[in-house]
Amino acid sequence: MGLAGHPRLSHRLRGDDPVLRCRDPYEGAAAKALGGADISFFIGLPVAGILYYLFSRSLDVAAETRVAEAEAAELDSTAAEPNPL
């Protein structure tokens, strides 16, 4: 049985997925006031930036740099060894 014959996937392949079919989409009050404009980018980008800043304050950059330099040195030393094959 192929994917098209699978009962759970066949309606999605045909394009009539009931989850994706929305007859009456919800439009909030802010979108109605803006004439249906989508401003999620202008809200989401600053919120994501602020959250990134708050969560990244605890990173120890000096320790991360030491680990990266140690791994680079290890890679360089193993690359210099001859291949036994």
Helices and strands as residue ranges (DSSP letters): G 3-5, H 10-14, H 29-33, H 40-56, H 61-80
